[in-house]
């Protein structure tokens, strides 16, 4: 039997979907998560409940910054592949809670790398970075490329994600364990995060409340549906770099959509019009994101297939079912 894959952040949006897909293809999975209250823990517990009865899955409630606990799991289960998705997310949250990012994103990333470094026969660590590392730059006619400098983050969250990339580059050079950093662009879909605009807009539109549209509706995002994201994660996991190799890959839809266009699609998916109030862009936000995914496509054939109206319709249907079941 092959060694289990460790998925950190398994109660989170992307971790939940990734673990299920690994199980679907016959892998053993150990999922860890602290299940904190950054957003409603009930949603995290509901995600975890979907693993009940799934053969090959084991959950451990662990803080990834607890280096001894993470190392023990990797050692005892003889883990050789890790998908590290646990992190303190959110740009605006960092303004009032900076040390949450130090612990989860910096100490947590170091804990995972150290555990992998000491794992016999270790094969590959795939970890989550973010498109926010590119800073607030003009979108232009081409997507953001991994070869561009990422030296001007505009939020603490972005700075910690860039720091993780640099830490990983140093670790692979020093110790040899192959690593891949995935710069996620805006991920959406069923079981998503309530702090994301499409989710909170849905809640408010259905409740008849006014939505706040930041950046006066002029921002654009490279929305990427969750199923497409998982395709890319597993494609990267299955194609590790050489022993001392570290690489950074964009993972996104390569079709940036304006915020107002997203709201129009969401209104169609929900079947209701939004009441809007325009607000200036908030500190730490960026104007636009746009992924050049040519490197990931060359590696594993990655291509985002789900168009935004279709993906939002699936999300809206899930949301109504989820709220109705509570």
C-alpha positions, 0 to 999 in steps of 0.5 A, a space after each residue: 500500500 502506498 503511503 498516505 498523502 498529508 493534506 493540511 487545511 483539510 477543513 478549508 475550502 480547497 483542502 476539502 475538495 483536494 482530499 476528496 479527489 485524492 480519495 476518489 482516485 484511491 489514495 489514503 489521506 491524512 487531513 489536519 486542520 486547527 478548525 479556527 474561528 476566522 469564519 464560521 466553524 460550522 461550515 468547516 465542521 460541515 465540510 469535515 462531515 462529508 468525509 464520514 464513512 469514506 475509506 482511507 481518510 483520517 482526520 487530526 485536529 492539529 495546529 500546523 505551527 506545532 512542529 512536533 505534532 506535524 513531525 509526528 504525523 509525517 513520521 508515524 504514517 511514513 508520509 512522502 507527499 504533502 499538499 500544504 494548504 493550511 494558512 491564515 487567509 484574508 487581506 483585510 483581517 491582517 490589519 487587526 490580527 497580524 500575528 495570526 499570519 506570523 504563526 500560521 503562515 510563517 511558523 506553520 510553513 516552517 513546521 511542514 517543511 521541517 517534517 518533510 525534510 526528515 521524512 525518509 524517501 520524501 517525494 514532493 511538497 506542494 504548497 499554497 502561495 497566492 497571486 497577491 504576491 504580485 502586488 497591485 500592478 496593471 493587468 495589461 494584455 498578458 497574464 501575470 508571469 511567474 518570472 516577474 519580480 514579486 517584490 512589492 506586496 501590498 498586504 501582510 498576507 501577501 508578504 507572508 506568502 512571498 516569504 514562504 516561497 523564499 523559505 521553500 527555495 532555500 530549503 530545497 537548495 539546502 536539503 533536497 526535498 522537491 517543492 512546488 508553490 502554487 500561486 492561487 488566483 481567486 478560487 470559488 465554488 460550492 463549499 467556498 469561503 464566506 469571506 470571499 465577495 461572491 459568497 458574502 454577496 450571495 448571502 446579502 442578496 438573498 437576505 435583501 441586504 445591500 452589498 458593498 462594492 469596493 473599488 467602485 466596481 472597477 476591480 477585476 479578478 481571475 476567477 477559477 472554479 474549485 474543480 479546475 483548481 484541484 485538477 491543477 493541484 493534483 497535476 502538480 503533485 504527480 509531476 514533482 521537480 528533481 530532488 533539489 528542485 523548487 518551482 513556482 506555478 500560477 494556477 488560475 482561469 486566465 480569464 479575468 472578469 470585472 467585478 460588475 460582470 461577476 455581480 451580473 452573473 451572480 444575480 442571474 444565478 440567484 434569480 434576484 437583483 442586488 442593491 449596491 453601494 459603491 465604496 473605495 478600494 480597501 487597504 491591501 486590495 489589488 486592482 486586478 489579477 490575471 494568471 499566465 498558466 503556460 508553465 502549469 499547462 506544459 507540466 500537466 496539461 492544465 486548463 480551466 474549463 468552467 466558465 464563471 456563469 456556470 460555476 456561480 450557478 453551481 455555487 448558488 444551488 449549493 448555497 441554497 441547499 446548505 442554508 436550507 439544511 441548517 
